[in-house]
Amino acid sequence: MNPLEYASLWKPFRHDTSRTRDVLSFHQEYQDLLQNTERLAYLIRSYTVYEMTCAALGHPGGSFSEAEAIAVLFNYVLRFQPDAPQWPMRDVFYLSKCHACPSLYTALALFGYFPLQDLKGYGSWDSHLESHPDWTTTPGIEISGGSLGQIPGVAVGRALGIRRQGPDHNDRLVYALLGDGECNEGAVWEAFMAAGHYKLDNLVVIIDYNKVQAKGFINLDMSIEPFAEKLAAFQFDVYPTSNGHNVSELVDLFTRLRQQRRGKPIAIILNTIKGKKVCDCQYNPNWHTSAPRSVAAAAAWLDELWDQDGRRLGVPPEFPKALSDAIEIVGPKHANPDDISDAQA
């Protein structure tokens, strides 16, 4: 089995509107949605391991903690058209914690923005999948990623711009996924202040509250508590989750939010675990910015993921080995140093 063909076994969830359904059929559709989205989260983590190991770089901790959020957003929440990335009526998604882009790249590939085979080039000089997203090269990316804290202000501006496009755009929402450590940045709170002031109820800020950042635990480095109260003071409607990895909880929450906009920006605090599903990574700052160093290490991670989720979700048992066998560790491919100017260096 070619692991890069596994996407053919997974189909994006689409609501069945072709017939009048009774309660049982609605229930079945809901159960299908949950299982389909959990399977997507499993694939996001698996292909993220593949990407990072091939590239010999990455941020597994934050990529794993956001997997369910990315899966629910793309499989259920966001409105988009992969064959028309600039569709004018699309929702807008910004990955503000842009170092965790392998998860986003996997979702974009699985939904058809570009071939799944492209994931092998993540982080390479000659690939469109850079270690931080680049909107000029990668379909589905709304803005290039750089220093943390910059994108929330962009999201506020985008939400304002959409509002001013008129009533035809009232249903369009702007989503920004931030890291908790990113909320140490002053620019984030300037953006939050503006969002509250302008009552941007078409802006949804999602915080991946996984408690760990590059140098250690966030409550020791620079605590952001009481976080929910601070967001409320900035005029946000705040929705903490009990478990940011529970697909059912996330689906129900996003369903309510689209139906109950109340003249305020929305903040969702995802209670997540850094490095979720891989024991070595969980709550471990050492895996904030470090990729598996060998195919054997990656294979162990893939086996662990399959044991936890793949078996339950009906993923073929040969998948993790096929994916690890496909790994080719090439590391970042850089141009000839003689071709790099002093400014670029």
Buried (B, 14 or more C-beta within 10 A) or exposed (E): EEBBEBBEEBEBBEEEEEEEEEEEEEEEBEEEBBBBBBBBBBBBBBBBBBBBBBBBBBBBBBBBBBBBBBBBBBBBBBEBEBEEBEEEEBBBBBBBBBBBBBBBBBBBBBBBBBEBEBBBBBBBEEBBBBBBBBEEEBBBBBBBBEEBBBBBBBBBEBBBEBBEEEEEBEEBBBBBBBBBBBBBBEBBBBBBBBBBEBBBBBBBBBBBBBBBBBEEBBEEBEEBEEBBEBBBEBBBBBBBBEBBBBBBBBBEBBEEBEEEBEEBBBBBBBBBBBBBBBEBBBBBBEBBBBBBEEBEBBBBBBBBBBEBBBEEBEBEEEBBBBBBEBBEBEEEEEEEEEEEEEEEE
